[in-house]
Structures are given as structure tokens and as C-alpha cells.
Amino acid sequence: MIDNNQEELNAIREGVRALCGDFPAEYWRKVDEEKGFPEAFVKAMTEAGWLSAMIPEEFGGSGLGLAEASVILEEVNACGGNSGTIHGQMYNMFTLLRNGSEEQKRYYLPKLASGELRLQSMGVTEPTTGTDTTKIKTTAVRKGDKYVVNGQKVWISRVQHSDLMILLARTTPLAEVTKKVDGMSIFLVDLREAIGNGLTVQPIANLVNHETNELFFDNLEIPASSLIGEEGKGFRYILDGLNAERTLIAAECIGDGRWFIEKSSQYARDRVVFGRPIGQNQGVQFPIAEAHIEIEAADLMRWRACAEYDSGRNAGAAANMAKYLAAKASWEAANACLQTHGGFGFANEYDVERKFRETRLYQVAPISTNLILSYVAEHLLELPRSF
Ligand SMILES: Cc1cc2nc3c(=O)[nH]c(=O)nc-3n(C[C@H](O)[C@H](O)[C@H](O)COP(=O)(O)OP(=O)(O)OC[C@H]3O[C@@H](n4cnc5c(N)ncnc54)[C@H](O)[C@@H]3O)c2cc1C
């Protein structure tokens, strides 16, 4: 199962770690405090070629697998950074790669690989339908050589730092399809043309320093050529890319977990109270040890998901379970780290509170924990569908 070339993976780890060395804790702290975007970091990762890891070589990328890509994001988080600022560029292109026309792929993928264009955004979630995606109300109606888009999206990330966005919209009303997953389509929207011409972007202030937005579509006209794949099959296309996304997020959580464990172990060794290191108390060391065990266990499932995905098998179960375990384990590690630091865990300069907020997101997005549990119950355990 774990037969990836360890030497290659180690070389990737070292390369990413070296780059992250130029973006130390002070950098991330400042970006967080200013509620800014780590532009210099994103640029450096792009120029080093890390974000085009999974784009095939014929389109200018490195043609690496999910295993290698997952190591890149894991290392960024293990070094104290936040992969949430770059992961979109790695996985949003899957939809295009797998379902786009030859012309679309030849035009866009080399530009994504070089970083000339950013495809950091994917617009699926809507305010009134939430997880019940097949009920989305955003519509795209074909008018000649254009589609006219109307509706609203919420929580759409990195729109202000992206050139392109994958958009899911209904092209056939729900009432007119036999299967509710049909009748939705995906489009590659050029944000540079759309914003201000039918698309309005409203940033959402939130717990994490995560650039995310509400989008309002008011008769936005997009060329018919921006449709990806066949009309009506968009939801299936999106689902297809989610297993890679979930596995990559699992790896990010594992990176976070490793950061929390290292940080708490160090502090527990150094901090002396009652005349001895706090880490000598089992009440302090056990939660850290427990977090370590859980992160290691989640990591095994992550490698299983990578192996299944990279060998072309259906990675649905493993990817969902990896994301579930890793998000839970990184949150437990975050809690243990904060508790170990006592009051200092709340001080910005220790970075614990920032990473604590950042890792919490992954139990909600891109899929909430409950929805993974219901997937496992229904698809693996053959229990009745609950919704
Ligand atoms: C910072 C951030 C960034 C995001 N970025 C993006 C993005 O770039 N693009 C995008 O499309 N979306 C994005 N999202 C949206 C994210 O994917 C959703 O928030 C998430 O899928 C949950 O959907 P919801 O918020 O509508 O919750 P809801 O669907 O309203 O659910 C609320 C709660 O109820 C639970 N629940 C709902 N139904 C059931 C059920 N049947 N059984 C059990 N529990 C249930 C859920 O698990 C959840 O805990 C982002 C969200 C955040 C917070």
C-alpha cells in the first residue's frame, strides 16, 4: 500500500521546507493580523512549480500523483503556513483536466502551470441550500452563443486572488429532470471580465484569515464556450474531483497536527512549573501522545486514499475517511497544544491560536463531518439514506 518512492517524497518535503523557511512564523502572523493575503508566498510556490504538481507534463506541469501533491500541502502546514491559500490552484484544475475539451485544456492548462492564470476558486455553495447541492438556485440559461447567469453563491474562496472560477449552475430546472443530480453544468468563468459586469463580490469577515465571499449574479453573460464538458453533467464532474480534494485536505490536517504536536512537545519540555517541566506530568503528556497516535493513524488512511486514487481505483471511501480522521485528529492536536501552552496559547506571538482557528475549518469545509458519516453509513454500511 505505501509503496511511493520515499526518496522522491523526501526530496519534495525538503524542497517545500526550504521554500517555507523564507516565510517564517512572523510572516504568517503579520498576514493574519493584517487580514492580508500571502501574495509573496503564493508567488514563490507558483514560481517553484509546486502548484502545478498534478498538471500533466504535456501541459507544462510536473505530472506528479496525488501522493506527491499531498506531501507539498502537508509540509506547508507542518512548517506553520496555511495551504488554504494555495490548494485551490492545485485541485480546481481537475475538473478542466478531466472534462474540458482539448481546446480548453491546451489554452488554459499551460497558463495555469506557469502561474500566468490562477484558477483558485470554485463556486458551489449557496446561502439557501447549503449542503443540499442539487437544490441550487443559480441558473445559467443559454441565449445564442452565451449563457446568462442569475443567482447567488456564498463562502466562495480566493475570488479576489483568482483570474478564473469553476461555477456550478442549473441549466435545466430541477422539476424537469428525472434524477436530481442531472441538469447542472459547470462553467469556467473569467473573473476579470465578470466582476463589475453582472457579478458582484462581497467579502465575508470570518474566524480565519481566509479570503471568502458572497457572490451575486445579475444577468451575467458568459460565452457558451465556457461550458466544461456536456451540459447537464456538471454535478457528476464536480464529484469526480472531490476525492482528490478531500485527500489533499487530509494531508494539510496531518501537517497541522504535526506542527501542533511538535510545538506542544517543545513547550512541555521547556516550561517549568512546580519545579519541573510541565511535560513530566502525565496530565500534560497524555493528550499530546494521544494526538500523535491519532495523527499517525489518519496518515495511514491518507496514504491508502493516495494509493487508490493514483492507481485509478475508486478512492471515494478512503478519501472521505482520511479527511474525517485527519480533520478530527488535527483539531484534537490543536486543543492539546492550546491547553499545553496555558495562557500563552492565547497570545498571537505563539501562533497556536492562529493555527487553532485555521485547522478548525476542516471539520466544516469543504465537506462537514456529518456528511462524511452519512456517506459511510449509506455507501459502505448500506444503511438507509437519511436525506
Ligand atoms: C471559510 C470557508 C470557505 C469555504 N470555501 C468554499 C468555496 O470555495 N466554495 C464553495 O462552494 N463552498 C465553500 N465553503 C462552503 C462549505 O463547503 C460549506 O460551508 C459546507 O459544505 C457546509 O455547508 P453549509 O455551510 O451550507 O452548512 P449546512 O448545509 O447549512 O449545514 C449546517 C450543519 O448541519 C449539518 N447537516 C446538514 N444536513 C445534515 C444532515 N442531513 N445530516 C446531518 N447533519 C446535517 C452539517 O453537517 C453542518 O454541520 C466554504 C466554507 C467556509 C466556512
The ligand as an SDF file (V2000), in Angstrom:
LIG
                    3D

 53 58  0  0  0  0  0  0  0  0999 V2000
  -14.0620   29.5170    5.2110 C   0  0  0  0  0  0  0  0  0  0  0  0
  -14.9180   28.7400    4.2640 C   0  0  0  0  0  0  0  0  0  0  0  0
  -14.5160   28.5960    2.9390 C   0  0  0  0  0  0  0  0  0  0  0  0
  -15.3390   27.9340    2.0300 C   0  0  0  0  0  0  0  0  0  0  0  0
  -14.9730   27.8880    0.7030 N   0  0  0  0  0  0  0  0  0  0  0  0
  -15.8610   27.4130   -0.2130 C   0  0  0  0  0  0  0  0  0  0  0  0
  -15.5930   27.5140   -1.6140 C   0  0  0  0  0  0  0  0  0  0  0  0
  -14.5350   27.9850   -2.0290 O   0  0  0  0  0  0  0  0  0  0  0  0
  -16.5330   27.0780   -2.4880 N   0  0  0  0  0  0  0  0  0  0  0  0
  -17.7270   26.5480   -2.0860 C   0  0  0  0  0  0  0  0  0  0  0  0
  -18.5320   26.1890   -2.9220 O   0  0  0  0  0  0  0  0  0  0  0  0
  -18.0080   26.4320   -0.7450 N   0  0  0  0  0  0  0  0  0  0  0  0
  -17.1100   26.8530    0.1850 C   0  0  0  0  0  0  0  0  0  0  0  0
  -17.3960   26.7650    1.5310 N   0  0  0  0  0  0  0  0  0  0  0  0
  -18.6840   26.2130    1.9420 C   0  0  0  0  0  0  0  0  0  0  0  0
  -18.5640   24.8710    2.6530 C   0  0  0  0  0  0  0  0  0  0  0  0
  -18.2860   23.8660    1.7300 O   0  0  0  0  0  0  0  0  0  0  0  0
  -19.8840   24.6770    3.4070 C   0  0  0  0  0  0  0  0  0  0  0  0
  -19.9160   25.6330    4.4610 O   0  0  0  0  0  0  0  0  0  0  0  0
  -20.0180   23.2940    3.9570 C   0  0  0  0  0  0  0  0  0  0  0  0
  -20.0980   22.3550    2.9280 O   0  0  0  0  0  0  0  0  0  0  0  0
  -21.2670   23.1820    4.8320 C   0  0  0  0  0  0  0  0  0  0  0  0
  -22.3700   23.7430    4.1710 O   0  0  0  0  0  0  0  0  0  0  0  0
  -23.2640   24.8600    4.8930 P   0  0  0  0  0  0  0  0  0  0  0  0
  -22.3640   25.8690    5.4900 O   0  0  0  0  0  0  0  0  0  0  0  0
  -24.2750   25.3490    3.9430 O   0  0  0  0  0  0  0  0  0  0  0  0
  -23.9450   24.0900    6.0640 O   0  0  0  0  0  0  0  0  0  0  0  0
  -25.4030   23.4390    6.0920 P   0  0  0  0  0  0  0  0  0  0  0  0
  -25.6130   22.5760    4.9050 O   0  0  0  0  0  0  0  0  0  0  0  0
  -26.3830   24.5170    6.3710 O   0  0  0  0  0  0  0  0  0  0  0  0
  -25.2620   22.5120    7.3790 O   0  0  0  0  0  0  0  0  0  0  0  0
  -25.1030   23.0760    8.6900 C   0  0  0  0  0  0  0  0  0  0  0  0
  -24.7340   21.9510    9.6490 C   0  0  0  0  0  0  0  0  0  0  0  0
  -25.7820   20.9720    9.6480 O   0  0  0  0  0  0  0  0  0  0  0  0
  -25.2360   19.6910    9.3150 C   0  0  0  0  0  0  0  0  0  0  0  0
  -26.2120   18.9680    8.4670 N   0  0  0  0  0  0  0  0  0  0  0  0
  -26.9170   19.4520    7.4040 C   0  0  0  0  0  0  0  0  0  0  0  0
  -27.6800   18.4860    6.8890 N   0  0  0  0  0  0  0  0  0  0  0  0
  -27.4610   17.3630    7.6060 C   0  0  0  0  0  0  0  0  0  0  0  0
  -27.9440   16.0220    7.5540 C   0  0  0  0  0  0  0  0  0  0  0  0
  -28.8350   15.6370    6.6290 N   0  0  0  0  0  0  0  0  0  0  0  0
  -27.4820   15.1350    8.4680 N   0  0  0  0  0  0  0  0  0  0  0  0
  -26.5970   15.5180    9.4210 C   0  0  0  0  0  0  0  0  0  0  0  0
  -26.0990   16.7730    9.5310 N   0  0  0  0  0  0  0  0  0  0  0  0
  -26.5180   17.6730    8.6230 C   0  0  0  0  0  0  0  0  0  0  0  0
  -23.9510   19.9400    8.5610 C   0  0  0  0  0  0  0  0  0  0  0  0
  -23.0740   18.8660    8.7170 O   0  0  0  0  0  0  0  0  0  0  0  0
  -23.4490   21.2200    9.2250 C   0  0  0  0  0  0  0  0  0  0  0  0
  -22.6850   20.8900   10.3570 O   0  0  0  0  0  0  0  0  0  0  0  0
  -16.5580   27.3650    2.4640 C   0  0  0  0  0  0  0  0  0  0  0  0
  -16.9340   27.4740    3.8100 C   0  0  0  0  0  0  0  0  0  0  0  0
  -16.1370   28.1540    4.7010 C   0  0  0  0  0  0  0  0  0  0  0  0
  -16.5920   28.2890    6.1360 C   0  0  0  0  0  0  0  0  0  0  0  0
  1  2  1  0
  2  3  1  0
  2 52  2  0
  3  4  2  0
  4  5  1  0
  4 50  1  0
  5  6  2  0
  6  7  1  0
  6 13  1  0
  7  8  2  0
  7  9  1  0
  9 10  1  0
 10 11  2  0
 10 12  1  0
 12 13  2  0
 13 14  1  0
 14 15  1  0
 14 50  1  0
 15 16  1  0
 16 17  1  0
 16 18  1  0
 18 19  1  0
 18 20  1  0
 20 21  1  0
 20 22  1  0
 22 23  1  0
 23 24  1  0
 24 25  2  0
 24 26  1  0
 24 27  1  0
 27 28  1  0
 28 29  2  0
 28 30  1  0
 28 31  1  0
 31 32  1  0
 32 33  1  0
 33 34  1  0
 33 48  1  0
 34 35  1  0
 35 36  1  0
 35 46  1  0
 36 37  1  0
 36 45  1  0
 37 38  2  0
 38 39  1  0
 39 40  1  0
 39 45  2  0
 40 41  1  0
 40 42  2  0
 42 43  1  0
 43 44  2  0
 44 45  1  0
 46 47  1  0
 46 48  1  0
 48 49  1  0
 50 51  2  0
 51 52  1  0
 52 53  1  0
M  END
$$$$
